[in-house]
Amino acid sequence: MNPAEFSALLHAIDQMIQISGPRQAEYYRGYRLGIQFCRLGTLEESIHEHYRLNESYAASGDHYVDSYARGYRDGCKGVTPEP
């Protein structure tokens, strides 16, 4: 993916965040950070926070945090985001 395509993907994800419900928006926020890490190898947070996001949050009871973590993992793997 060239830089223009990557920029277009980030823009599309930003639009999806704006029009989605809270749970799906959190998924897209996590996905956006995950693909940035996958593509650029950079983080806006510490490495400790990076690995904490990679843990499963399903038992926490907070569906939004779980959605964010799933999006982040999907972005790091480079898979197509959930609709």
N, C-alpha and C positions, 0 to 999 in steps of 0.2 A: 504494500500500500504506500503510495507516494504521499508527501506532505499535504498536498491539496486534498486528496481523498481522506486522509486522517482528520484534517481540519473540518471537512464536510461531515464526517461521522460524528465528531464532537458537537458540531452545531445541531445535527439531527437529534442527538441525545439530549442536548439542552432544551430543545423544543418539546421532546417527549416528557421531560421532567415538568415543564410548565403545564402541559395539558393532562397529565396523569393524576390519578388519585394518590393519596399519601403513601400507601404501601408500594405501589408501582413506581412512584417518583423516587422513593428510597432505593429501590432496586436499580434504577437508572443512575442515581448518584454514585452508588457503589460500583456499578459497571464502568462508569466514566473514569473513576479513579483507577480501577483495575486495568483498563486498556491503556491508560497513560503509563502505568507502571510497566506493563508488558511491552509497550512500544518504545518508551523513552528511558526506562530503567531509573526513573526518578520518583521520589516520594515527597509529599508535602508534610509527612509526619515522620516520627522516629521509626527505626527498624522494629522496636518493640511493639509499637502500635500496628505496624504492618503485619507482623506475625499474629497478633491478637485478632485482627480482622479475618485471618485465614482459619480461625477456629470455628467450630459449629456453635451457633447461638440458638439453636432450635429449642433447647431446654430453658431458655431465659424467659419465655412467655411473651416477649416483646416481638410482635410480628414485623414491626418496622425495622428493628435491628437485624432480624433474621433476613429480611428482604435485602437490606444494604449489604450484608455479608455474602449472600448468594450472588448478588450482582457483582460484587468485587471479585469473588472467585471466578465467575463466568468471564469477566473482563480479563483477568490474569491468564485464563486459559485461551482467550481469543475466540470463544464461541459466540455465535449470534445471540444477541440479547432476546430475552423473553418478550412476547408482544404485550 
